[in-house]
Amino acid sequence: LHNADVHASWKYEPQKTGGSGRSKRRENRGCCGRGVSRAPMGAAAPSKASPKRKAKAVPPLQGRHAPSGSFEGQVLKIQLPGWTSMPNAGVASCIAVFGTNPMDRAKTLTQLPGNKYGKNVVEALTKVCKQEGLLPGLYRGLPVAMMREASKNMFRIGLFTP
C-alpha cells in the first residue's frame, strides 16, 4: 500500500537534536523508505543515529507521494455500480431471515390455538427441537421466508437513493 493517505498525518520536518544527543522527534521510515519525521507517541525517544553524525534534513514528499490536503477524519468510500444495490439488498435480507427465522417460527407456534407447543418462545423452541430435530425444526419454512423478504426488501432498499 503506497499512497498519500499513509503520509497524511506525518510532520515534514528534519530531525532536531539537542545538546544531549537525544532526538526531539522520532524518525519513521514509512512505507516508501524515506526518512520522514512524526511526533512521538509518548516522551521523546532517543535517536538511532550516532551522536557524532548530524541528522540530515528530510525533503518534503513530492509528486504522487505528496499529500494534497488534510486527510484527518476522512473515510475511504468505495463507489459501487448502481445496479448492485438491488442484489445486495436481497442478499442482506436473506442473511437477516436466516438469523431470525427460528424465533419467528417459535412466536408463530406459541400463537396457535390449543397451546400444543407451550406458552412462551423458549418452550416452543425446545418442543420443536425434540419433536422435529434441531435444524429441520428451527428452519422449516426458510426458503419461503427468504423469498418473501428478498422480494420485498430488494425493491424497498435497493431503489432507495439518499
Number of C-alpha atoms within 10 A of each C-alpha: 7 11 13 17 19 15 20 17 14 15 13 17 15 18 21 17 16 9 7 8 16 18 20 17 21 19 21 15 11 14 11 13 8 14 18 23 20 19 16 13 8 6 9 13 14 15 18 10 13 10 14 7 8 12 15 10 13 14 12 15 14 8 7 10 16 14 19 10 9 10 15 9 5 8 7 7 6 6 6 8 7 10 10 10 17 20 15 16 21 23 16 16 22 22 12 14 20 14 11 13 18 20 16 14 20 23 17 13 20 20 15 12 8 9 12 12 21 18 15 14 20 15 13 21 22 17 17 20 14 10 10 12 12 13 11 13 19 20 18 14 13 18 12 10 17 20 15 14 18 24 16 15 21 20 15 13 16 18 14 10 7 3
